[in-house]
């Protein structure tokens, strides 16, 4: 699993999404899947920054 725009656009949003993945039901459950959810990937210790738009 990797962090994508669906999890957040800023460092703060991504860190919050990771925390919610492990502590809340924000992301819901996959019906028919028999197993524990995968662990959220580690977030680098350095602040994440957007790459910017390239056109």
Buried (B, 14 or more C-beta within 10 A) or exposed (E): EEBEEEBBEEBEBBBBBBEBBEEEEEEEEEEEEEEEEEEBEEBEEEEBEEEEEEE
